[in-house]
Structures are given as C-alpha cells and as structure tokens.
Amino acid sequence: MPESHAADAAGHPPADDAFLYERIAAHFEQAIAQQTLGVGARMPSVRDIRRQHHVSHSTALQVLRVLESRGLIEARPRVGYFVSDTALQMPAAREPQQLGPFPMQDHRFEGIGERAAEYLNKARLKGPLKVDLGSAMPAPELFDAKLLNQLAVALLREQPQILVHGPSAPFTHPDFQASMARYALGFGVRLAPMDIAATFGNSEAVNLALDALTQPGDMVAIESPTFYGILQAIEAKKLQALEIPSSPHTGMSIEALELALRTHPNLKAVVVVPHLQMPQGATMPDSHKKRLVALCREYRVALIEDDIYREFVESDEVLKPCKAWDTDGSVIYCSSLSKSYAPGLRLGWMNAGRWQERVQMIKFARSRNLPVWPQLLGARTVGSPSYMRHLVRLRQQLRVQRQAAAQAVARYFPIGTRLSLPAGGLSIWLELPEQISSSRLYDEALAIGIRVAPGDMFSNTGHYDHFLRLSCGMPFTDVVDEAYRSLGRMMHAQLGLPPRA
Ligand SMILES: Cc1ncc(COP(=O)(O)O)c(C=O)c1O
C-alpha cells in the first residue's frame, strides 16, 4: 500500500489523498469480495488504517466513509465498522461514465419545472398514499414535537406582542444571527453575525443567490443528477443548467467542472450539495472541497453551497463545508432547519459572501423579512444540548431505516440493481437494469398508492430514467416492506421476468 501523505497544518489531506483513499478502499473492497472479511467481520479502526497504511486521520476516515457509501460496511455507534450483510448481494453504485460535462445537445433547458410539478400533482390528486417513498423528509414522529411546542408556548408567553408587531430593521433578528454565527464557528466557518440572513427555507436562499449572481441566459453548473428544486429554480430564472457528472461516492467531478469552466465563458455560478448530495448521497472529501473552492476562485465564478444535509452525515469528526476554505467571499453558504429540526418553521439561513448586500436588497424588495417567532425559536435551540441529542437520535433512526430499505432492495429488486447507500440521510438512490423505466414505475406504483421519485426528476439530460430515489424517512414497517415487494414485482414485470419474492 502507498506510503504516508502528510496532512497540512489544519489536518487536511493533500490533494492526491483523493486517489490514495480510493486505492485503500479498493484494497478493502477486494478483501470483502473474497470474503477475507466476511459478513459481520469487524473492520480495522481509523487508527488501525492510519498505522497499517501510513496515512492521515482524515484519509483513513474517508476510506471507511467510501466503503460505507458503497453499502459494504455499516457503522455501529461507539463500536466501529462491520461488513454489512447487504455487501455481497448488491453491486455498488457506479462512477459516472461521462468524463466531461454532459454535451450541450443532451440538455433541454426547459421542462423540468413542469415535469416535477406533474409528478407532484399526480400524487396529490391520487389522494392519501399508502406508502410515500417519494418525499425525502423524516416522518413527523422523528421530531420532538412536544419540546418544540413547549418552546413556542414559552416564547409567546414571554413576548406576547410578537405576533402584532410588523417587520422592523434589521431584517434578520440579531439573536438568530448571533446564534447561527456561533453554531457555524463550531464547524469551521467564521461569519460576522450581521452577515447572516434568515430565509424561507434553503430554497429561498439558493434562489436569492442565483438572483444576485445571474442574468437570464447565463449558465450555472450543477451536479448531475441533482435536487429537482435547484433545476426548477434555474429554469424559472431562464438560466441554462450545465450538468456536471457526479460520483455517487465523492460528488461533483472536479475535472469535468474544470473543463466546463475553460469552455463556457458565460458560466456564472456552480451549485453543489457537498454533504449527502441529493439524490446520490455522496459526501465530498475535504480535498475535493478545497480544490473546488480554489477552482471557482481561479475562474472568478461564485460557488453556491447548499448544505442542508451536513448534520445528517454519520461521522466521528465535525464536517466542514466548502465555505470553511473560502478566503475571498466567493462561496455563498445556504442551509436550513427544514429537514433536521422543525420542518414547520421553514427556517433557512445564508451568508452570501461578497454578494451579501445585494442578496439583502433583493430579499427586502421581494418578501421583506421572515417572521420573528421562528427566528427566535431557532436562536434558542440551534446548538443547544437538546438540539444535539435530537440530531444523534435522528441519525440513529435513519440509519436503521436505510439499512432496512437496502435489505428490502436486495430481497425484492431485480438482480443487477446497483445501490448507493450513503453515510447518512433520508434516501437511497438506485440504478436499475437499463430496460426498466422509473417514470413508468411511478405511474404503476401510484395506481396502488405508493409514491416513488423517478430518476428523470433529477436531471434534464434524459440519462436517468432507469434510476430511482426511495425515501427512508419513515419507520420500516410491514406495510413499507410490502411496498418494496410490490415495486420489485413491477420491475420484474417490466423485464418480463418472474418476481424473486
Ligand atoms: C438538496 C436540497 N436542498 C434544498 C431542499 C429544500 O430545502 P427547504 O425545505 O429548506 O427549502 C431540499 C429538499 O428536498 C434538498 O434536498
């Protein structure tokens, strides 16, 4: 195995560690495939890997993360990593076959808005669903509604005038700004409180960033596939979305992005979801984040970072977003509590770097400020011990649900289905045999009350109809198991094969 690559002073691996961890991960992958490490075997710890392969702590950790994202190993909290029982049943998600950006003729810049809306509307018109595997949201019972209600009531008691006061400057409440600035410091991002804006979820933050940076006709580079909300925002602003191939393990291909930056002078911004990328579930290694920030700086292109899932990553260390490497304000950082803490608050926040004033001006012109009470609730809770305990519980529960979903896929779905089992988060992403159409599957499943998210919601290139995103936000009950079995039957029927179970 390769020799030591020293980390820099801040403990980050050097750029070529990107390849080093891949080589070490491949070594373990082979050991698992040959059953040298059989199902249930304990993996070497981070410390063992450091010693055996002479690598830095972060490289060793990345090796385990990559193996976990491939579904080969699973973490048991405070015990270690073990070879998972789904490991030998399902091939891992593949790296993208496309090396450069998707060619322009593959892009249809319009249509995603209507397509996504059509999928959402069909499900709404169908009425109550039996099983909703289409929405990447934790089930309500995974949140602490009782505690949130107590906090809300206490706040209204303390400040009985809060609902009858109109907006007043400053437009983001200083308590919320102070609280988020403190929280961000904990994950390596230093922000002045006054440069934090409260937004209507992460969605408004990304929209504001695009408005501040672009004119109709400009090009924006995005991961392919990506969250359909980003594609919809780009289309609604009459921008062009340039899809950059992205790995299900390490996120956007930096090489393909560099090629795009060299060849598309009207490229104004890059949008990434660095942690648990939606829908593939990749988490970018620090070395990639650093290269991405440096590249955007070199080409004077803004980086919009949608960091809604950082807190969902299973990790022993605190993960830093790209913003932590921003030295000149070219990273616009966006996040939200919608998925992690209180979906009903619709509370997002952002720091727009060099564009902060412009973003605040646009926000004021468009929608004024966010109501004060959600901001105060956020200010009182984010980073508190109860908040951190809630996140630990949420991650644990979601891990159990993802594992159960992966096992159901292995049991019922056609042989050859590839799975990207991410190191955290709310969903799994599947590559199905090529003859299967997930848009057809959507209609067939909806007819019996099951909703899924078909692959073509996440791209405009037409390359993902045999991909599927399934939500793991709800507890895995017998009814959910039966829904997986039904989906497996429908897929086998599309292939003209008898079902496996
Ligand atoms: C990557 C990503 N960004 C943003 C959002 C939406 O965020 P919010 O509900 O805070 O507007 C989602 C929701 O699915 C998402 O997956």
The ligand as an SDF file (V2000), in Angstrom:
LIG
                    3D

 16 16  0  0  0  0  0  0  0  0999 V2000
  -30.5500   19.4690   -1.5790 C   0  0  0  0  0  0  0  0  0  0  0  0
  -31.7990   20.1420   -1.0960 C   0  0  0  0  0  0  0  0  0  0  0  0
  -31.8030   21.4780   -0.9390 N   0  0  0  0  0  0  0  0  0  0  0  0
  -32.9070   22.1270   -0.5090 C   0  0  0  0  0  0  0  0  0  0  0  0
  -34.0730   21.4550   -0.2010 C   0  0  0  0  0  0  0  0  0  0  0  0
  -35.2810   22.2180    0.2720 C   0  0  0  0  0  0  0  0  0  0  0  0
  -34.9700   22.9410    1.4320 O   0  0  0  0  0  0  0  0  0  0  0  0
  -36.0760   23.7720    2.2360 P   0  0  0  0  0  0  0  0  0  0  0  0
  -37.2170   22.8560    2.5270 O   0  0  0  0  0  0  0  0  0  0  0  0
  -35.3670   24.2310    3.4770 O   0  0  0  0  0  0  0  0  0  0  0  0
  -36.4620   24.9180    1.3630 O   0  0  0  0  0  0  0  0  0  0  0  0
  -34.1080   20.0680   -0.3420 C   0  0  0  0  0  0  0  0  0  0  0  0
  -35.3480   19.3140   -0.0500 C   0  0  0  0  0  0  0  0  0  0  0  0
  -35.5910   18.2320   -0.5030 O   0  0  0  0  0  0  0  0  0  0  0  0
  -32.9390   19.4000   -0.7970 C   0  0  0  0  0  0  0  0  0  0  0  0
  -32.9140   18.0570   -0.9590 O   0  0  0  0  0  0  0  0  0  0  0  0
  1  2  1  0
  2  3  1  0
  2 15  2  0
  3  4  2  0
  4  5  1  0
  5  6  1  0
  5 12  2  0
  6  7  1  0
  7  8  1  0
  8  9  2  0
  8 10  1  0
  8 11  1  0
 12 13  1  0
 12 15  1  0
 13 14  2  0
 15 16  1  0
M  END
$$$$
